Amino acid sequence: MYHIDIMTLFPDTVGDVLSESILGRAQERDILRIDAHQIRDYTLNRQKQVDDYPYGGGRGAVLQADPLYRCWAHICARYEKRPHTIYLSPCGKTFTQGDAKRLAWEQDHLILVCGHYEGIDQRFIDECVDEEISLGDFVLTGGEIAAMAVADAVCRLVPGVLSDAECFENESHWDGLLEYPQYSRPEVWHGRAVPPELLTGDHAQVERWRRRQSLLRTRERRPDLYEKLDLTSKADQKLVAELSRPALPQPVECRPAAQADLPAIQAIIAQARAWMDASRIDQWNENYPIAEDFLGDISRGECYVLTCGGAVGAVFTLSARPEPCYAAITDGKWSAGQPYASIHRCAVAEQWRGTGLARRMIEACEELALAQGLQWLRVDTHKKNKAMQGLIRRNGFQYRGNVLVDAPPPHDPRRVAYEKRLKPL
């Protein structure tokens, strides 16, 4: 059993708080024992006075050494081993998660001393206190709040208090990182949606998203912690490279493409084709997609662009016309025969890859499809195009089978097909 004794002028307040919820249940199961001791019970003064004026003059009063010592000695007498004694003081070392681990795993009994007024007699500190701890660079009216914070942080790490070590190993400060954002039901609240990566059911994608968010949050909010992180693994290096890309110019908007956008569209397509060639992905070739494809899309009102600060940053085609090759799907089947929209000829400008613009593009496709009264969205991509497959899976698309597109020899016509059922916003 792990023991904590708290020396305080307000034992009822401390005891009530630490006897509730998780710590209260742990005490009921004899995993913990937390006792609060009234310092006034150990004074020889008839008026229960435990403080007096400071030597040398000055305002306020100081807790006397003798009542503190008598309380401390009474606690120590209950145990064979002298307890590790901590004085909660603004002059102490700032408390960290590392200290919580150390105290939970290297000690089995703590005495926490709560100061008041102008502090406590230094002679008691010199004789009885093993370390001084502060919550931060500020001053409280007493040590009770600090003692309760330290007790809570330590006790939740004691084996058996929480149901599983995972309950605290993924939290802020455990490994030098701040915790990633958390979400619960409903999926959309006040127009704010849960990030699509968390809805995929793909545990690897979820973990990658969480790691990325933890790195981003730590870099933005606690650069001092970020500088100390070991980010030498290949996975972290890739995430760091993504985070180092410039932020998207605002606003990011989706609008129908116009013929005047064709030069920007062709430049983005050329960049995407070059990337596919370098990656040995036989998806786009010299004859597809070309300017005539996009001019036809524009004339039918099916081509859209995303603009970043007014400049074209991405392009896609969204068509509600039935796709002939989708009718001959193999190795699987579509979920339903209802009307759908299909995504084609989509690409993001090279300078905005990894910034979240691709996700915004998929979100725009979903919004446009819903605006047309369609609840199903389909897309196909080359089996080697892992980047596109990862993007659509992260956004909730499910693999449905294989299709053959119209690709002239010697180009590979095989594609993997995905589908997503849309939920009205």
C-alpha positions in Angstrom: 0.0 0.0 0.0 1.2 3.5 -0.9 1.0 6.0 2.0 0.8 9.8 1.9 0.5 11.9 5.1 -0.3 15.6 4.7 0.6 18.1 7.4 -1.9 20.9 7.2 -4.0 23.5 9.0 -7.1 22.5 6.9 -7.2 18.6 7.1 -11.0 18.4 6.3 -10.6 20.2 3.0 -7.6 18.2 1.9 -9.1 14.9 3.0 -12.5 15.5 1.3 -10.9 16.3 -2.0 -8.5 13.3 -2.0 -11.2 10.8 -0.9 -13.3 11.3 -4.1 -13.3 9.7 -7.5 -10.4 7.5 -8.6 -8.2 8.1 -5.5 -11.2 7.5 -3.2 -11.8 4.1 -4.9 -8.1 3.2 -4.7 -8.2 3.9 -1.0 -11.3 1.7 -0.6 -9.4 -1.1 -2.3 -6.4 -0.6 0.0 -4.1 0.4 -2.8 -3.6 3.9 -1.3 -3.9 5.5 2.1 -4.0 9.3 2.4 -4.2 10.9 5.8 -4.4 14.6 6.7 -3.0 15.7 10.0 -4.0 18.9 11.8 -0.8 20.7 12.8 -2.6 22.5 15.6 -3.1 19.2 17.5 0.6 19.1 18.1 1.3 22.5 19.7 1.8 22.9 23.4 0.1 26.3 23.3 -3.3 26.4 25.0 -4.7 28.6 22.3 -3.6 26.2 19.6 -1.3 28.8 18.2 1.2 27.5 15.7 2.7 30.7 14.3 4.6 33.7 15.6 6.3 36.9 14.4 9.5 36.4 12.4 12.9 37.2 13.9 14.3 40.3 12.3 10.9 41.9 11.8 8.7 42.1 8.9 5.0 41.6 8.0 3.1 38.4 8.6 3.9 35.3 10.7 5.9 32.1 10.4 4.8 28.6 11.3 6.9 27.5 14.3 9.3 24.6 14.1 8.1 22.7 17.2 4.5 22.0 16.3 5.6 21.0 12.8 8.3 18.7 14.3 5.9 17.1 16.8 3.4 16.4 14.0 6.1 15.0 11.7 7.6 12.8 14.5 4.2 11.4 15.3 3.7 10.4 11.7 7.2 8.9 11.5 6.7 6.8 14.6 4.0 4.9 12.8 6.4 3.4 10.3 9.6 1.5 10.4 11.3 3.5 7.6 11.6 7.3 7.8 9.1 8.7 5.2 10.3 10.9 2.3 9.3 14.4 3.4 8.4 17.2 1.0 7.7 20.8 1.8 5.4 22.6 -0.7 7.2 25.9 -1.2 7.5 28.6 -3.9 11.2 28.4 -3.4 11.3 24.7 -4.4 12.1 22.9 -7.6 9.3 23.1 -10.2 7.2 19.9 -10.1 7.2 17.9 -13.3 5.8 14.6 -14.6 9.3 13.2 -14.1 9.0 14.0 -10.4 5.6 12.3 -10.2 7.1 9.1 -11.7 10.1 9.2 -9.4 8.0 9.7 -6.3 5.4 7.1 -7.3 7.9 4.4 -8.3 10.9 5.0 -6.0 9.0 5.9 -2.8 6.3 4.1 -0.9 5.5 6.7 1.7 5.5 10.5 1.5 4.9 13.3 4.0 3.7 16.5 2.4 4.1 19.7 4.5 1.8 22.6 3.8 3.1 26.0 4.6 1.1 29.1 5.5 1.6 32.8 6.3 5.1 33.8 5.4 6.4 30.3 5.4 7.8 27.9 8.0 10.8 28.0 10.3 13.9 27.1 8.3 15.2 24.9 11.2 12.4 22.4 10.6 13.2 22.3 6.9 16.9 21.7 7.6 16.2 18.9 10.1 13.2 17.1 8.5 12.6 18.0 4.9 14.2 16.0 2.1 13.1 18.2 -0.8 11.1 21.3 -1.6 8.7 21.4 -4.5 6.9 24.2 -6.2 4.0 24.1 -8.6 5.4 27.0 -10.6 6.5 30.6 -10.5 3.6 31.9 -8.5 2.6 32.1 -4.8 -0.5 30.6 -3.2 -2.0 31.5 0.2 -1.2 28.0 1.5 0.4 24.7 0.5 -2.8 22.7 0.5 -3.6 23.2 -3.2 0.0 22.3 -4.1 -0.1 19.2 -1.8 -3.3 18.0 -3.4 -1.9 18.5 -6.9 1.3 16.6 -6.0 -0.6 13.8 -4.3 -3.0 13.4 -7.2 -0.2 13.4 -9.8 1.8 10.8 -7.8 -1.0 8.5 -6.7 -2.5 8.0 -10.2 0.8 6.5 -11.3 0.8 4.0 -8.4 0.2 0.5 -9.9 -3.5 -0.5 -9.6 -4.9 3.0 -9.2 -5.7 3.3 -12.9 -7.0 0.3 -14.8 -4.1 0.2 -17.3 -0.7 1.9 -17.8 -2.0 3.2 -21.2 -4.3 5.5 -19.2 -1.3 7.8 -18.4 1.4 6.8 -20.9 -0.4 8.7 -23.7 -0.9 11.9 -21.7 0.8 15.2 -21.8 4.4 15.3 -20.5 4.7 11.5 -20.2 7.4 11.4 -22.8 8.1 15.1 -23.2 5.1 15.7 -25.5 1.8 17.4 -25.0 -1.2 15.2 -25.5 -3.1 15.2 -28.9 -6.6 16.7 -29.1 -9.5 14.4 -28.0 -13.0 14.0 -29.5 -16.2 12.2 -28.6 -19.8 12.0 -29.9 -21.5 13.6 -31.7 -19.5 13.4 -34.9 -20.5 17.0 -35.8 -21.1 19.6 -33.1 -21.9 23.3 -33.7 -20.7 22.8 -37.3 -17.3 21.4 -36.1 -16.5 17.9 -37.3 -14.3 15.2 -35.8 -11.1 14.9 -37.9 -11.7 12.3 -40.5 -8.6 10.3 -39.6 -10.2 9.3 -36.3 -13.2 7.8 -38.2 -11.3 5.5 -40.5 -11.0 2.5 -38.1 -7.3 2.3 -39.3 -5.3 2.1 -36.0 -2.0 2.9 -37.8 -3.5 6.1 -39.3 -5.0 7.1 -36.0 -1.7 6.7 -34.2 0.1 8.7 -36.9 -2.4 11.5 -36.7 -2.2 11.6 -32.9 1.6 11.6 -33.0 1.6 14.4 -35.6 -0.9 16.5 -33.5 1.2 16.0 -30.3 4.3 17.2 -32.1 2.5 20.2 -33.6 0.9 21.1 -30.3 4.2 20.8 -28.4 6.1 22.8 -31.0 3.5 25.6 -30.9 2.8 25.7 -27.1 5.9 24.5 -25.5 9.0 25.1 -27.7 11.2 24.4 -24.7 9.9 20.8 -24.5 10.0 20.4 -28.3 13.7 21.2 -28.4 14.5 18.4 -26.1 12.6 15.7 -28.0 14.4 12.8 -29.7 13.0 12.9 -33.3 15.6 10.8 -35.1 13.3 7.9 -36.1 12.3 7.8 -39.8 8.6 8.2 -38.9 9.2 11.3 -36.8 11.5 12.7 -39.4 8.8 12.4 -41.9 6.3 14.1 -39.6 8.8 16.9 -38.8 9.2 17.5 -42.5 5.5 17.8 -42.9 5.2 20.2 -40.0 8.0 22.3 -41.5 6.1 23.1 -44.6 4.6 26.6 -44.8 1.1 27.2 -43.5 -1.6 27.6 -46.1 -2.3 31.2 -47.1 -5.8 32.1 -46.0 -8.6 32.0 -46.9 -8.8 28.6 -48.5 -11.9 28.5 -50.8 -13.5 26.1 -53.2 -15.1 27.4 -56.4 -16.0 26.2 -59.9 -13.0 26.4 -62.3 -13.0 28.8 -65.2 -11.0 28.7 -68.5 -8.8 31.4 -67.1 -7.6 28.8 -64.5 -6.4 26.4 -67.1 -2.6 27.5 -67.0 -2.6 27.0 -63.2 -4.4 23.7 -63.5 -2.0 22.4 -66.2 1.0 23.4 -64.0 -0.4 21.5 -61.0 -1.1 18.4 -63.3 2.4 18.6 -64.6 3.8 18.5 -61.1 1.6 15.5 -60.2 2.6 13.7 -63.4 6.3 14.2 -62.7 5.8 12.9 -59.1 4.0 9.8 -60.5 6.8 9.2 -63.0 9.4 9.5 -60.3 7.4 7.1 -58.2 6.9 4.7 -61.1 3.2 5.0 -60.9 1.6 4.4 -64.3 -1.6 6.3 -63.6 -1.3 9.4 -65.8 0.4 9.6 -69.1 1.1 12.0 -71.9 -2.4 11.7 -73.2 -4.2 12.0 -69.9 -5.2 14.2 -68.4 -4.8 17.0 -70.9 -6.2 20.5 -71.4 -9.2 19.2 -73.4 -10.2 17.0 -70.5 -10.4 20.0 -68.2 -12.1 22.2 -70.7 -14.8 19.6 -71.0 -15.1 19.4 -67.2 -15.3 23.2 -66.9 -18.0 23.4 -69.6 -20.1 20.9 -67.8 -19.6 22.6 -64.4 -17.7 19.6 -63.0 -14.2 21.0 -62.5 -13.4 22.8 -59.3 -10.3 24.5 -57.8 -9.2 25.3 -54.3 -7.6 28.7 -53.9 -5.1 29.6 -51.2 -5.1 33.3 -50.6 -6.6 33.7 -54.0 -4.0 31.5 -55.9 -5.0 28.1 -57.3 -3.6 25.4 -55.1 -5.6 22.3 -56.0 -7.9 21.0 -58.7 -10.4 18.2 -59.0 -13.3 17.0 -61.0 -16.6 15.9 -59.4 -19.0 14.2 -61.7 -22.5 12.9 -60.9 -22.7 11.1 -64.2 -22.4 7.3 -64.0 -18.9 6.0 -64.6 -19.1 3.1 -67.1 -16.1 1.2 -65.8 -17.5 1.2 -62.3 -20.3 -1.1 -63.4 -17.8 -3.9 -64.1 -16.2 -3.9 -60.7 -14.4 -7.2 -59.8 -13.1 -8.8 -56.5 -15.8 -7.0 -54.6 -18.9 -4.9 -55.1 -20.3 -1.4 -54.4 -22.4 -1.0 -51.2 -25.5 0.3 -53.0 -26.8 1.0 -56.5 -27.9 4.5 -55.5 -26.8 7.6 -57.4 -23.2 8.7 -56.6 -20.6 11.3 -57.4 -17.1 10.3 -58.5 -13.8 12.1 -58.1 -11.4 12.3 -61.0 -8.3 14.3 -62.0 -7.4 15.6 -58.6 -4.1 17.0 -57.6 -2.5 19.5 -55.2 0.2 22.0 -56.0 3.6 20.8 -55.0 4.3 23.6 -52.6 1.1 22.8 -50.6 1.6 19.0 -50.3 1.5 17.9 -46.7 -0.3 21.0 -45.5 -3.8 19.6 -45.2 -5.0 21.0 -48.5 -5.6 17.5 -49.9 -7.9 16.8 -47.0 -9.7 20.1 -47.6 -10.1 18.9 -51.2 -11.8 15.7 -50.2 -14.0 17.6 -47.7 -15.0 19.9 -50.6 -15.9 16.9 -52.7 -18.2 15.7 -49.9 -19.9 19.0 -49.4 -20.5 19.4 -53.2 -21.9 15.9 -53.5 -24.3 16.5 -50.5 -25.4 19.8 -52.0 -26.4 17.8 -55.1 -28.5 15.4 -53.0 -26.0 12.6 -53.3 -25.0 10.4 -50.3 -22.3 8.2 -52.0 -18.9 9.2 -53.2 -16.6 7.0 -55.3 -13.0 7.3 -56.4 -10.4 5.0 -58.0 -6.6 5.2 -58.1 -3.6 3.2 -59.2 -2.6 0.2 -57.0 0.8 1.8 -56.5 -0.5 5.2 -55.6 -0.1 4.7 -51.9 -0.3 8.4 -51.2 -3.8 8.7 -52.7 -4.9 5.5 -51.1 -3.8 6.8 -47.7 -5.6 10.1 -48.2 -8.9 8.6 -49.1 -8.7 5.9 -46.4 -7.9 8.6 -43.8 -11.0 10.4 -44.9 -13.3 7.4 -44.4 -13.4 5.7 -47.8 -13.6 1.9 -47.9 -12.0 -0.4 -50.4 -14.7 -2.0 -52.7 -12.8 -3.9 -55.4 -10.9 -3.4 -58.7 -11.9 -1.7 -62.0 -10.4 -1.2 -65.4 -10.2 2.3 -66.9 -9.7 3.3 -70.5 -5.9 3.4 -70.8 -4.2 2.8 -74.1 -1.4 0.2 -74.3 1.2 -0.1 -72.9 -0.3 1.8 -69.9 -1.7 -0.1 -66.9 -5.6 0.1 -66.8 -6.0 -1.5 -63.4 -7.3 0.6 -60.6 -8.4 0.0 -57.0 -11.9 1.5 -56.2 -13.1 3.1 -53.0 -16.5 4.3 -51.8 -17.8 6.4 -48.9 -21.3 7.0 -47.6 -21.8 10.6 -46.8 -23.5 11.9 -43.7 -25.5 15.2 -44.0 -23.8 18.1 -42.2 
